[in-house]
Amino acid sequence: MTDPATDAARQTRTARARWLDPAWRAAALAWVEGQLHARDMRITGPVDQPHIRPWSTALSVPTDDGLLWFKAGGPGNAYEAGLLDALASWGTRGILAPLAVDVDRGWLLLPDGGTRLRETLDGAPGLAAWQRILGGWADIQRELTPRASALIAAGVPDRRPGRLPGDLETLIEDPDVGLEAADRARLRALLPTYTRWCAELEALGVDASLQHDDLHDGNVFVGPEGDRIFDWGDASVAHPFGTLLVTFRSISNRGLGDGETERSSLSRLRDAYLEPWTDRHSRTDLVAAVQLAMRVAIVGRALSWKGALTGIPPDDHGEWSGNVGGWLLELFEPTPL
């Protein structure tokens, strides 16, 4: 178990200095207080800063109407505020809707979501819960498919399959990614194959939608109000099935037994997730799309890390400095299914 004091010290060392700047904090709290005043609410205790990362921070705000959370994103993921503003305006279910948003500054004021899925699992993989959550998330993605262009207009990154080969080529040649020469050569050689994967995925005809890209048990609230997904700083408009890459890896990391048992468990979750799409596509095509999408989405994960570290001095990258290149090299590893 991580020592909270040690973890807090590590976060502080790797945080962008502005999250700890008294002037920035004063401005953030002034905005929070203004939003509370407009709702006839007030702060009732000390405001803590339990989450500090180079790319974002969060403040816990006790009020006379319960605990609230302020979140700020860095340059590469500040679009989360505009994304949530759009989702809330459309009445999207299954999200933690913000109380207030400052799109220009990437600021959010959120209610407390309650209990995360992670806190209910007691070390287990939570297959029953994930079967329910993934089915519900697929329904949301289906509903948001017609909004893909509006999401891109709101600032959500465009990571549809047709764009990704060019993005991969750019990352390969980017010296800031820190790839070794041999790895760059391997990735260049893979580029035609990756381009073919993207084309095959598009040809299967599943439309792009919102893709959370970091959907694991720490980013879902569960409870009487239903499942609510949060922390959208990695989200993109992409092939929807790419969502399973991170989800399946996080579930597998909790232990699903031997290889065949793991494949069987993940296949059941995959089928629950795919069910909403079976009215328009054959199951054979959907299964093929999952296999391709999880492979293609690896570049999306590299781009998410590239975005998260945008505008942050290299000395502040800390343990995350190799994540962009590390994800690219995952293209040579097997996917969970």
C-alpha positions in Angstrom: 0.0 0.0 0.0 1.3 3.5 -0.9 2.2 5.7 2.0 0.0 8.8 1.6 2.7 11.1 3.0 5.3 9.7 0.6 2.9 9.8 -2.3 2.0 13.5 -1.5 5.7 14.4 -1.5 6.3 12.7 -4.8 3.3 14.4 -6.4 4.6 17.8 -5.1 8.1 17.2 -6.5 6.7 16.4 -10.0 3.9 18.9 -10.0 3.9 22.0 -12.2 4.9 24.9 -10.1 1.7 26.8 -11.0 -0.5 24.3 -9.1 1.4 25.3 -5.9 1.5 29.1 -6.7 -0.3 31.1 -4.1 -1.6 33.5 -6.8 -3.0 30.7 -8.9 -4.7 29.1 -5.8 -6.2 32.5 -4.8 -7.7 32.9 -8.3 -9.1 29.4 -8.3 -10.7 29.8 -4.9 -12.1 33.2 -5.9 -13.8 31.5 -8.8 -15.1 28.7 -6.6 -16.4 31.2 -4.1 -18.2 33.1 -6.8 -19.8 30.0 -8.1 -20.9 29.0 -4.6 -22.3 32.5 -3.9 -24.4 32.3 -7.0 -26.0 29.1 -5.5 -26.3 30.6 -2.0 -23.6 28.2 -0.7 -20.4 28.8 1.2 -17.1 27.1 2.1 -17.2 25.7 5.7 -13.7 24.4 6.3 -10.1 24.1 5.0 -9.7 23.6 1.3 -7.2 20.8 0.7 -5.2 19.9 -2.4 -5.0 16.1 -2.3 -4.3 15.5 -6.0 -1.4 17.2 -7.7 0.0 16.0 -11.1 2.0 17.8 -13.7 -1.1 17.8 -15.9 -3.9 18.5 -13.4 -4.8 19.2 -9.8 -7.9 18.9 -7.6 -9.0 20.8 -4.5 -11.5 19.4 -2.0 -14.0 22.0 -1.0 -16.2 21.5 2.1 -19.4 23.5 1.9 -22.7 23.8 3.8 -24.3 21.6 1.1 -21.7 18.8 1.1 -18.2 18.2 -0.3 -17.4 19.6 -3.7 -14.3 19.3 -5.9 -12.5 21.8 -8.0 -10.4 20.4 -10.9 -8.0 22.3 -13.2 -6.3 20.8 -16.3 -3.1 21.7 -17.9 -2.6 22.9 -21.5 -2.9 19.4 -23.0 -6.1 18.3 -21.3 -7.9 21.5 -20.4 -10.5 20.5 -23.0 -12.1 18.3 -20.3 -14.0 21.3 -19.1 -15.6 22.0 -22.5 -16.3 18.3 -23.0 -18.2 18.0 -19.7 -20.0 21.2 -20.4 -21.2 19.8 -23.7 -22.1 16.4 -22.2 -24.1 18.1 -19.4 -25.9 20.4 -21.9 -27.0 17.3 -23.9 -28.3 15.5 -20.8 -25.8 12.7 -21.2 -26.4 10.1 -18.5 -23.8 8.0 -16.8 -21.4 11.0 -16.1 -20.6 13.1 -13.1 -22.1 16.3 -14.3 -20.3 19.5 -13.3 -21.9 22.3 -11.2 -19.9 25.0 -13.0 -17.4 25.2 -15.8 -14.8 27.7 -17.0 -14.0 26.4 -20.5 -11.4 29.0 -21.2 -9.3 28.2 -18.1 -10.1 24.4 -18.1 -11.7 24.6 -14.6 -14.5 22.4 -13.2 -16.6 22.5 -10.1 -17.9 19.0 -9.4 -20.1 17.3 -6.8 -18.6 14.5 -4.8 -19.2 11.3 -6.7 -19.2 8.9 -3.7 -17.7 5.5 -3.9 -15.4 4.4 -6.7 -15.7 0.9 -8.1 -12.1 0.2 -7.0 -13.2 0.7 -3.3 -15.8 -2.0 -3.6 -13.7 -4.8 -5.2 -11.5 -5.9 -2.3 -8.8 -7.0 -4.7 -11.2 -8.9 -7.0 -11.5 -8.1 -10.8 -15.2 -7.2 -10.5 -16.4 -9.0 -13.6 -20.1 -8.6 -12.7 -19.8 -4.9 -12.2 -17.8 -4.5 -15.4 -20.4 -6.4 -17.4 -23.0 -3.9 -16.2 -20.7 -0.8 -16.6 -19.5 -1.7 -20.1 -23.0 -2.4 -21.4 -24.1 1.0 -20.1 -21.0 2.8 -21.5 -21.7 1.2 -24.9 -25.2 2.6 -24.9 -23.8 6.1 -24.1 -21.3 5.8 -26.9 -24.0 4.9 -29.3 -26.1 7.9 -28.3 -23.1 10.2 -28.7 -22.1 9.0 -32.2 -24.1 11.8 -33.9 -22.3 14.3 -31.7 -18.8 13.4 -32.9 -18.3 16.5 -34.9 -19.7 18.7 -32.1 -17.3 17.1 -29.6 -14.3 17.8 -31.9 -15.6 21.4 -32.3 -15.6 21.6 -28.4 -11.9 20.8 -28.4 -11.9 17.0 -27.9 -8.9 15.5 -29.8 -9.7 13.9 -33.1 -8.2 10.4 -33.0 -10.3 8.6 -35.6 -8.5 5.7 -37.3 -7.9 7.6 -40.6 -5.8 10.2 -38.8 -3.7 7.9 -36.7 -1.1 6.7 -39.2 0.0 10.3 -39.7 0.1 10.8 -35.9 2.2 7.7 -35.5 4.7 8.9 -38.1 5.0 12.2 -36.3 5.6 10.6 -33.0 8.2 8.3 -34.4 10.2 11.2 -35.7 9.7 13.4 -32.6 13.0 13.6 -30.7 11.1 14.6 -27.5 9.5 11.1 -27.4 12.9 9.7 -26.6 12.9 6.6 -28.7 16.1 4.7 -29.3 17.3 4.6 -32.9 16.6 0.8 -33.2 13.0 1.3 -31.9 12.4 4.2 -34.3 13.5 1.8 -37.1 11.2 -0.9 -35.9 8.3 1.5 -35.7 9.0 2.9 -39.2 8.9 -0.7 -40.5 5.6 -1.3 -38.8 3.9 1.9 -40.2 2.5 0.2 -43.4 1.0 -2.6 -41.3 -0.4 -0.1 -38.8 -1.9 1.9 -41.7 -3.5 -1.3 -43.0 -5.0 -2.0 -39.5 -6.6 1.5 -39.5 -8.0 1.0 -42.9 -9.5 -2.4 -42.1 -11.0 -1.0 -38.9 -12.7 1.9 -40.7 -14.0 -0.5 -43.4 -15.9 -2.5 -40.7 -18.2 0.5 -40.5 -18.5 1.3 -36.8 -18.8 5.1 -36.5 -16.5 7.1 -34.3 -17.8 8.3 -30.9 -16.5 9.5 -27.5 -13.7 7.3 -26.2 -12.8 7.7 -22.6 -9.3 6.1 -23.1 -8.6 5.6 -19.4 -11.7 3.6 -18.2 -10.6 1.6 -15.2 -12.0 0.9 -11.7 -10.6 4.2 -10.3 -12.6 6.3 -12.8 -16.1 5.0 -12.2 -18.4 5.9 -9.3 -20.9 3.2 -8.3 -23.8 3.4 -5.9 -27.6 4.2 -5.6 -27.4 6.9 -8.3 -26.0 4.4 -10.8 -22.6 4.1 -12.5 -21.0 7.4 -13.4 -17.8 7.7 -15.3 -15.5 10.6 -14.5 -11.9 11.9 -15.2 -12.2 12.7 -18.9 -8.7 14.2 -19.4 -7.6 11.5 -21.8 -10.9 11.3 -23.8 -11.0 11.6 -27.6 -13.2 11.2 -30.6 -12.1 7.8 -31.8 -13.2 4.3 -32.7 -15.4 3.5 -29.7 -14.0 0.0 -29.2 -10.6 1.3 -28.3 -12.0 1.9 -24.8 -11.4 -1.8 -24.1 -7.6 -1.5 -24.3 -7.2 0.1 -20.9 -10.2 -1.5 -19.3 -9.2 -5.0 -20.1 -5.6 -4.4 -19.1 -6.7 -3.0 -15.7 -9.0 -6.0 -15.1 -6.4 -8.5 -16.1 -3.9 -6.9 -13.8 -6.2 -7.9 -10.9 -5.8 -11.6 -11.8 -8.2 -13.6 -14.0 -6.5 -17.0 -13.7 -4.6 -18.9 -16.4 -4.6 -17.8 -20.1 -7.7 -19.7 -21.1 -9.7 -18.5 -18.1 -8.6 -14.9 -18.7 -9.6 -15.1 -22.4 -13.0 -16.6 -21.4 -13.7 -13.9 -18.9 -12.7 -11.0 -21.2 -14.6 -12.5 -24.0 -17.8 -12.4 -21.9 -17.2 -8.7 -21.1 -16.5 -8.0 -24.7 -19.8 -9.6 -25.7 -21.7 -7.6 -23.1 -20.1 -4.4 -24.4 -20.8 -5.2 -28.0 -24.4 -6.1 -27.5 -25.8 -2.6 -28.3 -24.1 -2.7 -31.7 -25.5 -6.0 -32.8 -28.6 -4.4 -34.3 -26.4 -2.9 -37.1 -23.4 -5.1 -37.4 -22.7 -8.9 -37.4 -21.1 -10.3 -34.3 -18.2 -11.6 -36.5 -17.5 -8.0 -37.7 -17.8 -6.6 -34.2 -15.3 -9.1 -32.7 -12.9 -8.3 -35.6 -13.3 -4.6 -34.9 -12.5 -5.1 -31.2 -9.2 -6.8 -32.1 -8.2 -4.1 -34.5 -9.4 -1.2 -32.3 -7.4 -2.3 -29.3 -4.3 -2.5 -31.4 -5.0 0.8 -33.1 -5.8 2.6 -29.8 -2.3 2.0 -28.6 -1.2 5.1 -30.6 -4.1 7.0 -29.0 -2.7 6.2 -25.6 0.7 7.5 -26.7 -1.0 10.7 -27.9 -2.9 11.0 -24.6 0.4 11.0 -22.7 1.9 13.4 -25.2 -1.0 15.8 -24.6 -0.9 15.4 -20.9 2.8 16.5 -20.8 2.4 19.3 -23.3 3.7 22.6 -21.9 5.3 20.9 -18.9 9.1 21.3 -18.5 10.9 18.0 -19.0 12.3 18.1 -15.5 8.7 18.0 -14.3 7.8 14.8 -16.2 9.1 12.6 -13.4 8.2 8.9 -13.6 5.9 9.6 -16.6 8.7 10.8 -18.9 8.9 7.6 -20.9 5.2 6.9 -21.3 4.8 8.2 -24.8 7.5 6.0 -26.3 6.6 3.1 -23.9 3.1 3.0 -25.3 4.3 3.1 -28.9 6.4 0.0 -28.2 3.3 -1.8 -27.0 2.4 -2.1 -30.7 4.8 -5.1 -30.7 3.1 -6.8 -27.8 -0.1 -9.0 -27.8 -3.4 -7.4 -26.9 -5.6 -9.0 -24.2 -7.9 -10.7 -26.8 
